Amino acid sequence: MADITRQKKAGGKMHSCPPASDRPKMTGEELRVYLSSLPPSAQKKPFRVAVYDLMKKKFPCK
């Protein structure tokens, strides 16, 4: 979330748009299912990149 806040303050393009009024809800199970569904090449990416990719999918900017 800190990276998203920094992006917003900088005025750059946001990679995802989680709701501002409430903390985004993402369960450990949801993350586990997403990570296990990734192809082997994507599973080698840093964990942070995988979480950001899931956030893009779950909270797309309109």
MDTraj code that builds the backbone (N, CA, C; nanometers):
import mdtraj as md
import numpy as np

residues = "MET ALA ASP ILE THR ARG GLN LYS LYS ALA GLY GLY LYS MET HIS SER CYS PRO PRO ALA SER ASP ARG PRO LYS MET THR GLY GLU GLU LEU ARG VAL TYR LEU SER SER LEU PRO PRO SER ALA GLN LYS LYS PRO PHE ARG VAL ALA VAL TYR ASP LEU MET LYS LYS LYS PHE PRO CYS LYS".split()
xyz = np.array([
    [0.0812, -0.1194, 0.0000],
    [0.0000, 0.0000, 0.0000],
    [0.0859, 0.1262, 0.0000],
    [0.2011, 0.1212, 0.0610],
    [0.2856, 0.2406, 0.0654],
    [0.3293, 0.2806, -0.0750],
    [0.3586, 0.1820, -0.1595],
    [0.3977, 0.2137, -0.2967],
    [0.2829, 0.2786, -0.3726],
    [0.1621, 0.2319, -0.3489],
    [0.0447, 0.2892, -0.4152],
    [0.0246, 0.4330, -0.3697],
    [0.0411, 0.4583, -0.2419],
    [0.0283, 0.5941, -0.1888],
    [0.1327, 0.6856, -0.2506],
    [0.2565, 0.6378, -0.2628],
    [0.3630, 0.7170, -0.3264],
    [0.3300, 0.7466, -0.4722],
    [0.2790, 0.6474, -0.5445],
    [0.2417, 0.6677, -0.6845],
    [0.1333, 0.7747, -0.6961],
    [0.0361, 0.7668, -0.6081],
    [-0.0747, 0.8620, -0.6117],
    [-0.0252, 1.0040, -0.5852],
    [0.0615, 1.0205, -0.4862],
    [0.1159, 1.1524, -0.4531],
    [0.2019, 1.2073, -0.5662],
    [0.2740, 1.1192, -0.6340],
    [0.3613, 1.1616, -0.7432],
    [0.2823, 1.1975, -0.8682],
    [0.1578, 1.1556, -0.8740],
    [0.0733, 1.1880, -0.9883],
    [0.0963, 1.0995, -1.1091],
    [0.1712, 0.9933, -1.0930],
    [0.1966, 0.9013, -1.2039],
    [0.0796, 0.8069, -1.2247],
    [0.0916, 0.7258, -1.3278],
    [-0.0115, 0.6278, -1.3578],
    [-0.0121, 0.5213, -1.2481],
    [-0.1283, 0.4919, -1.1994],
    [-0.1434, 0.3926, -1.0926],
    [-0.1444, 0.2514, -1.1524],
    [-0.0792, 0.1570, -1.0856],
    [-0.0806, 0.0197, -1.1363],
    [-0.2070, -0.0530, -1.0950],
    [-0.2682, -0.0114, -0.9840],
    [-0.3954, -0.0681, -0.9394],
    [-0.4668, 0.0393, -0.8583],
    [-0.5964, 0.0190, -0.8405],
    [-0.6762, 0.1208, -0.7710],
    [-0.7615, 0.0561, -0.6618],
    [-0.6983, 0.0149, -0.5523],
    [-0.7768, -0.0425, -0.4426],
    [-0.8664, 0.0642, -0.3815],
    [-0.9789, 0.0229, -0.3233],
    [-1.0694, 0.1209, -0.2640],
    [-1.0010, 0.2015, -0.1540],
    [-1.0204, 0.3325, -0.1560],
    [-0.9554, 0.4207, -0.0592],
    [-1.0302, 0.4247, 0.0732],
    [-1.1589, 0.3997, 0.0698],
    [-1.2396, 0.4143, 0.1906],
    [-1.2221, 0.2992, 0.2890],
    [-1.1718, 0.1886, 0.2421],
    [-1.1578, 0.0710, 0.3283],
    [-1.0279, 0.0014, 0.2910],
    [-0.9703, -0.0700, 0.3853],
    [-0.8493, -0.1460, 0.3546],
    [-0.8860, -0.2560, 0.2564],
    [-0.8090, -0.2723, 0.1503],
    [-0.8391, -0.3781, 0.0528],
    [-0.8389, -0.5147, 0.1199],
    [-0.9330, -0.5956, 0.0822],
    [-0.9430, -0.7293, 0.1398],
    [-0.8791, -0.8297, 0.0453],
    [-0.7787, -0.8979, 0.0949],
    [-0.7144, -1.0040, 0.0192],
    [-0.6768, -1.1117, 0.1198],
    [-0.7348, -1.2277, 0.1037],
    [-0.7077, -1.3343, 0.1989],
    [-0.5819, -1.4109, 0.1592],
    [-0.5250, -1.4776, 0.2551],
    [-0.4092, -1.5613, 0.2284],
    [-0.4432, -1.6732, 0.1314],
    [-0.5643, -1.7256, 0.1426],
    [-0.6085, -1.8328, 0.0526],
    [-0.6182, -1.7812, -0.0903],
    [-0.6712, -1.6614, -0.1079],
    [-0.6810, -1.6013, -0.2399],
    [-0.5414, -1.5847, -0.3019],
    [-0.4482, -1.5383, -0.2229],
    [-0.3113, -1.5209, -0.2695],
    [-0.2474, -1.6557, -0.3019],
    [-0.2693, -1.7543, -0.2176],
    [-0.2135, -1.8879, -0.2400],
    [-0.2654, -1.9473, -0.3708],
    [-0.3969, -1.9363, -0.3942],
    [-0.4570, -1.9898, -0.5172],
    [-0.3982, -1.9189, -0.6392],
    [-0.3859, -1.7863, -0.6305],
    [-0.3301, -1.7099, -0.7421],
    [-0.1863, -1.7530, -0.7709],
    [-0.1047, -1.7614, -0.6678],
    [0.0364, -1.7981, -0.6857],
    [0.0515, -1.9386, -0.7424],
    [-0.0330, -2.0309, -0.6967],
    [-0.0214, -2.1686, -0.7460],
    [-0.0733, -2.1817, -0.8890],
    [-0.1521, -2.0843, -0.9364],
    [-0.2039, -2.0904, -1.0734],
    [-0.1059, -2.0320, -1.1758],
    [-0.0011, -1.9673, -1.1280],
    [0.0952, -1.9049, -1.2185],
    [0.1790, -2.0106, -1.2906],
    [0.2153, -1.9831, -1.4165],
    [0.3052, -2.0757, -1.4853],
    [0.4426, -2.0742, -1.4182],
    [0.5204, -2.1796, -1.4354],
    [0.6515, -2.1879, -1.3686],
    [0.7416, -2.0667, -1.3909],
    [0.7399, -2.0099, -1.5095],
    [0.8266, -1.8934, -1.5355],
    [0.7850, -1.7736, -1.4502],
    [0.6555, -1.7560, -1.4296],
    [0.6068, -1.6445, -1.3473],
    [0.6304, -1.6709, -1.1989],
    [0.6374, -1.7962, -1.1597],
    [0.6600, -1.8301, -1.0195],
    [0.8011, -1.7937, -0.9756],
    [0.8904, -1.7680, -1.0706],
    [1.0278, -1.7311, -1.0376],
    [1.0436, -1.5810, -1.0145],
    [0.9375, -1.5041, -1.0423],
    [0.9427, -1.3595, -1.0207],
    [0.9425, -1.3306, -0.8704],
    [0.9897, -1.2133, -0.8309],
    [0.9847, -1.1775, -0.6887],
    [0.8404, -1.1782, -0.6362],
    [0.8255, -1.2136, -0.5105],
    [0.6932, -1.2219, -0.4480],
    [0.6186, -1.0893, -0.4621],
    [0.6874, -0.9798, -0.4434],
    [0.6260, -0.8467, -0.4513],
    [0.5618, -0.8238, -0.5887],
    [0.6287, -0.8675, -0.6939],
    [0.5754, -0.8528, -0.8298],
    [0.4468, -0.9346, -0.8437],
    [0.4455, -1.0541, -0.7893],
    [0.3266, -1.1387, -0.7963],
    [0.2090, -1.0742, -0.7226],
    [0.2351, -1.0161, -0.6070],
    [0.1284, -0.9495, -0.5314],
    [0.0759, -0.8297, -0.6104],
    [0.1648, -0.7525, -0.6697],
    [0.1216, -0.6372, -0.7501],
    [0.0406, -0.6823, -0.8710],
    [0.0808, -0.7924, -0.9335],
    [0.0044, -0.8437, -1.0472],
    [-0.1366, -0.8849, -1.0043],
    [-0.1481, -0.9458, -0.8883],
    [-0.2803, -0.9819, -0.8370],
    [-0.3618, -0.8561, -0.8068],
    [-0.2977, -0.7553, -0.7516],
    [-0.3699, -0.6310, -0.7236],
    [-0.4198, -0.5654, -0.8522],
    [-0.3399, -0.5701, -0.9585],
    [-0.3838, -0.5165, -1.0875],
    [-0.5093, -0.5886, -1.1355],
    [-0.5099, -0.7194, -1.1148],
    [-0.6227, -0.8009, -1.1580],
    [-0.7467, -0.7768, -1.0711],
    [-0.7262, -0.7668, -0.9411],
    [-0.8383, -0.7536, -0.8477],
    [-0.8913, -0.6101, -0.8380],
    [-0.8034, -0.5122, -0.8485],
    [-0.8417, -0.3716, -0.8338],
    [-0.7966, -0.2902, -0.9559],
    [-0.8523, -0.3209, -1.0743],
    [-0.8089, -0.2459, -1.1931],
    [-0.8519, -0.0992, -1.1852],
    [-0.7738, -0.0132, -1.2463],
    [-0.8099, 0.1291, -1.2543],
    [-0.9062, 0.1447, -1.3722],
    [-1.0026, 0.2303, -1.3519],
    [-1.1031, 0.2525, -1.4572],
    [-1.0661, 0.3649, -1.5460],
])
top = md.Topology()
chain = top.add_chain()
for i, resn in enumerate(residues, 1):
    res = top.add_residue(resn, chain, resSeq=i)
    for name in ("N", "CA", "C"):
        top.add_atom(name, md.element.get_by_symbol(name[0]), res)
traj = md.Trajectory(xyz[None], top)
